[in-house]
């Protein structure tokens, strides 16, 4: 089950062109393209006549012609021509999805179009700040339910075992976690004081010796995450600390788009507060992060199979508190949305 009245990432902005193409979001097939003026268009990818995907048709100006019998639809989903020379049936229409372009991403609203408010798109600090560098990679296809990835991004502890050669270190095994519920999600966080930097970060921080490290894992409804990493010289961090001038900050943005109940498309990029124009650093960080995320993918794909085929109940641990709290609230939001839809349908 999915929350529909929410913004999800549909594609990188460069992936949507004048060519018709099909994407899948929340189990729904959508035909996306750009109008002649470059505006984003998303239409239900099924002609109402015999359900041939419109993405298999032809684009003509700002209309889409079905490849079977030529029914033609405008960017709002209205049929503007049908064969036979008679009246166009009132049922000859397809759903049009609100789309927005922001942060190099195409965002899609899957619920009631009247509720689509662009101001509710996830806010990203420093995205256009010339003092901050950025690295990113291609979207990843995961063979698991999106909530398993949300669990993963509310779980600072897993890095000790899954990412021992990159993000993990001995302190990430046992340092206590703090869970905070916010209006739009859940945060799991902790400071680890006077510890050795993890291998990935050793290559990028600008100081020697031990560090104080913050792991800030935040997931917002329905499935968007901010993972904030702060590394500052030992003795200068912590909740009451005054961060040192050599502080390194990396904000990792992660957007999980459910495609089906068992598959997810995962978009990500990182912003950093150092060396914004260093292309070699961006390339190295992208490659190392991609390698770490491949480790996540292997684990989560196997967890999906294990949970789907379990012969005994699974258990929860104290470290799962943030994940469980997020799932409970999201399910409550989904239940409320369904109840409202049912009332409106009566």
C-alpha positions in Angstrom: 0.0 0.0 0.0 1.2 3.5 -0.8 0.5 7.1 0.2 -0.8 8.7 -3.0 -1.2 12.3 -2.0 2.5 13.0 -2.0 5.4 14.0 -4.3 7.6 11.2 -5.6 10.6 11.4 -7.9 9.7 10.2 -11.4 13.1 10.7 -13.2 16.2 12.8 -13.5 15.2 15.9 -15.5 17.5 15.1 -18.4 15.8 11.7 -18.8 12.4 13.2 -19.9 12.6 14.4 -23.5 10.3 14.9 -26.5 10.3 11.1 -26.9 7.4 9.2 -25.4 8.5 6.8 -22.6 6.8 4.7 -19.9 7.7 4.9 -16.2 6.1 3.1 -13.4 5.3 4.7 -10.0 3.2 3.1 -7.3 2.2 0.3 -9.7 0.8 2.8 -12.3 2.2 3.1 -15.8 2.7 6.6 -16.9 3.6 8.1 -20.3 6.0 11.0 -19.8 7.4 13.5 -22.3 8.0 17.2 -22.9 5.7 19.6 -24.8 7.1 21.7 -27.6 7.8 24.5 -25.1 9.6 22.0 -22.8 6.9 21.6 -20.2 6.6 18.3 -18.5 3.6 16.0 -19.3 2.5 12.8 -17.6 -0.5 10.8 -18.9 -2.0 7.5 -17.9 -0.2 5.1 -20.2 -3.2 3.3 -21.6 -5.5 4.4 -24.4 -9.1 4.0 -23.1 -10.2 2.2 -26.3 -8.1 -1.0 -26.1 -5.5 0.0 -23.5 -2.5 0.1 -25.8 0.1 2.1 -24.0 0.2 5.7 -25.3 4.0 5.4 -25.0 3.8 3.1 -28.0 2.1 5.8 -30.1 3.4 9.0 -31.7 3.9 12.5 -30.5 2.3 15.2 -32.7 3.0 18.7 -31.6 1.6 18.8 -28.1 -0.7 15.8 -28.5 -0.2 12.0 -28.4 -1.7 9.8 -31.0 -2.5 6.2 -30.0 -0.6 3.7 -32.2 -3.6 1.4 -32.6 -6.6 3.5 -33.9 -5.3 7.0 -33.7 -7.2 8.4 -30.7 -5.4 11.6 -29.9 -4.9 13.2 -26.5 -3.8 16.6 -25.4 -1.5 17.4 -22.4 -4.4 17.5 -20.0 -5.5 14.0 -21.0 -8.6 15.0 -23.1 -9.3 13.2 -26.3 -9.3 15.7 -29.2 -9.8 13.3 -32.1 -11.2 9.8 -32.5 -11.9 7.7 -35.7 -15.3 7.3 -37.1 -16.2 10.9 -37.8 -18.8 11.1 -34.9 -18.9 12.4 -31.4 -15.9 11.7 -29.2 -17.1 9.5 -26.3 -17.0 11.3 -22.9 -15.1 8.4 -21.5 -12.2 9.0 -24.0 -9.8 10.6 -21.6 -6.8 9.6 -19.5 -5.6 10.8 -16.2 -3.0 13.6 -16.3 -0.4 13.6 -13.5 1.0 16.9 -12.1 4.8 17.1 -12.7 7.3 19.6 -11.3 11.0 20.1 -12.1 13.3 20.9 -9.1 16.8 20.0 -8.0 17.6 18.3 -11.3 14.7 15.9 -10.7 11.2 15.4 -12.1 8.6 15.1 -9.3 5.2 13.5 -9.8 2.0 13.8 -7.7 0.2 10.5 -7.6 -3.0 11.5 -5.8 -5.7 14.0 -6.3 -4.3 16.7 -8.7 -6.3 19.4 -6.9 -4.1 18.8 -3.8 -0.7 19.0 -5.6 1.2 21.9 -4.0 4.7 22.4 -5.4 5.7 24.1 -2.1 5.5 20.7 -0.4 8.4 19.2 -2.4 11.3 18.2 -0.2 13.4 21.2 0.6 17.2 20.9 -0.1 19.6 23.3 1.5 22.7 24.5 -0.3 21.6 23.0 -3.7 22.5 26.1 -5.6 25.2 27.3 -3.2 28.5 27.8 -5.1 30.4 27.1 -1.9 29.0 23.5 -1.8 30.1 20.7 -4.2 27.8 18.0 -5.5 28.2 14.4 -6.7 25.5 12.0 -7.9 25.0 8.7 -9.7 22.4 7.0 -11.9 19.1 5.8 -10.4 19.3 2.3 -8.9 16.7 -0.4 -9.4 16.1 -2.4 -6.2 14.3 -5.7 -6.0 12.7 -4.9 -2.7 9.8 -3.0 -1.2 10.6 0.7 -0.7 10.0 0.5 3.1 13.0 -1.8 3.4 15.2 1.0 2.0 13.5 3.5 4.4 14.3 1.1 7.2 17.9 1.1 6.0 18.1 4.9 6.1 16.8 5.0 9.7 19.5 2.5 10.8 22.9 4.1 11.5 24.0 0.8 13.1 24.0 -1.3 9.9 27.1 0.5 8.6 29.3 -1.3 11.0 28.6 -4.6 9.2 27.4 -3.7 5.7 29.9 -0.9 5.0 32.9 -1.8 7.1 35.3 -0.6 4.4 33.6 2.7 3.8 31.1 4.3 6.3 31.6 1.9 9.2 33.9 2.0 12.2 34.0 0.3 15.6 32.0 3.1 17.3 29.0 2.5 14.9 28.4 -0.9 16.5 27.4 0.2 20.0 27.0 3.9 20.4 23.5 4.6 21.6 20.8 6.0 19.3 18.4 8.8 19.8 15.0 8.7 18.0 13.0 11.9 17.4 9.6 12.1 15.8 9.0 15.2 13.7 5.9 16.6 12.0 7.0 15.1 8.6 9.1 12.0 9.6 11.5 10.4 12.0 15.2 11.2 12.9 17.6 8.6 14.3 20.9 10.3 15.3 23.9 10.1 17.5 27.2 11.8 18.2 30.3 9.5 18.5 33.1 11.4 20.3 36.8 11.1 19.9 36.7 8.2 17.4 38.8 7.3 14.4 37.2 8.5 11.1 35.6 5.9 8.9 37.6 4.8 5.8 35.5 6.7 3.2 35.7 10.0 5.2 39.4 9.7 6.0 40.0 10.5 2.3 38.0 13.7 2.3 38.1 15.4 5.7 40.7 18.2 6.1 42.3 17.4 9.4 44.4 14.6 11.0 43.6 12.5 14.1 40.4 11.5 15.8 37.1 13.1 15.2 33.7 13.8 16.7 31.2 12.3 14.3 27.4 12.9 13.9 25.2 10.3 12.2 21.9 12.0 11.4 19.5 9.6 9.7 16.2 11.3 8.7 13.3 9.9 6.6 10.3 12.0 5.7 7.0 10.8 4.5 6.4 9.1 2.2 10.0 8.0 1.4 12.6 10.7 1.2 15.7 10.8 3.3 18.4 13.2 4.5 21.6 11.5 5.8 23.8 14.2 7.4 27.4 13.3 8.2 29.5 15.8 10.3 33.1 15.2 11.1 35.0 17.7 13.2 38.2 17.4 15.2 37.9 15.6 18.5 36.6 17.8 21.3 34.8 20.3 19.0 31.6 18.4 18.2 28.6 17.1 20.1 25.2 18.6 20.7 26.7 21.5 22.6 29.9 21.8 20.6 31.2 24.7 18.6 32.1 23.1 15.3 35.8 23.6 14.2 36.7 25.5 11.1 37.9 22.3 9.5 34.5 20.6 9.9 33.4 18.4 7.1 29.7 18.1 6.3 28.1 15.8 3.7 24.3 15.9 3.2 23.2 12.8 1.4 19.7 13.1 -0.2 17.9 9.8 -1.0 14.5 9.4 -2.8 12.8 6.1 -2.9 10.2 5.7 -5.5 8.0 2.6 -5.2 7.5 1.1 -8.6 5.6 -2.0 -7.5 5.1 -3.7 -4.1 8.3 -5.5 -4.6 10.5 -3.1 -6.5 11.9 0.4 -5.9 13.8 3.0 -8.0 16.3 4.8 -5.9 17.7 8.3 -6.6 20.5 9.9 -4.7 23.1 12.7 -4.5 25.4 14.3 -2.0 26.2 17.9 -1.2 29.5 18.7 0.6 30.9 21.9 2.2 34.4 21.5 0.7 36.1 21.9 -2.7 33.0 22.6 -4.8 34.9 22.7 -8.1 37.0 19.6 -7.6 35.8 17.2 -10.3 38.1 14.5 -9.2 36.8 14.6 -5.7 33.2 14.5 -7.0 34.0 11.5 -9.2 35.7 9.6 -6.4 32.9 10.3 -4.0 30.3 9.2 -6.5 32.1 6.0 -7.2 32.7 5.1 -3.6 29.1 6.0 -2.6 27.8 3.9 -5.5 29.9 0.9 -4.3 28.5 1.3 -0.8 24.9 1.5 -2.1 25.6 -1.7 -4.1 26.3 -3.3 -0.8 22.9 -2.1 0.5 21.2 -3.4 -2.7 22.6 -6.9 -2.2 21.5 -7.0 1.4 18.0 -5.5 0.8 17.2 -7.7 -2.2 18.1 -10.7 0.0 16.0 -9.4 2.9 13.0 -9.0 0.6 13.3 -12.7 -0.4 13.8 -13.7 3.2 10.8 -11.8 4.6 8.6 -13.0 1.7 9.5 -16.6 2.3 10.0 -16.7 6.1 9.0 -19.9 7.9 9.1 -18.3 11.4 8.2 -14.8 12.6 10.9 -12.1 12.4 11.9 -10.2 15.5 12.6 -6.6 16.2 15.5 -5.1 18.2 15.9 -1.9 20.2 17.8 -0.4 17.3 14.7 -0.7 15.2 12.8 1.9 17.1 13.0 4.6 14.5 12.0 2.3 11.7 9.0 1.0 13.5 7.8 4.5 14.5 8.1 5.6 10.8 6.2 2.7 9.5 3.3 3.1 12.1 2.8 6.7 11.2 3.0 6.2 7.5 0.5 3.4 7.7 -1.8 5.7 9.7 -1.5 8.3 7.0 -2.3 5.7 4.3 -5.4 4.5 6.3 -6.7 8.0 6.7 -6.2 8.8 3.0 -8.1 5.6 2.1 -11.0 6.4 4.5 -11.3 9.9 2.9 -11.3 8.4 -0.6 -14.0 5.9 0.4 -16.2 8.6 1.8 -15.9 10.7 -1.3 -16.8 7.7 -3.4 -20.1 7.1 -1.6 
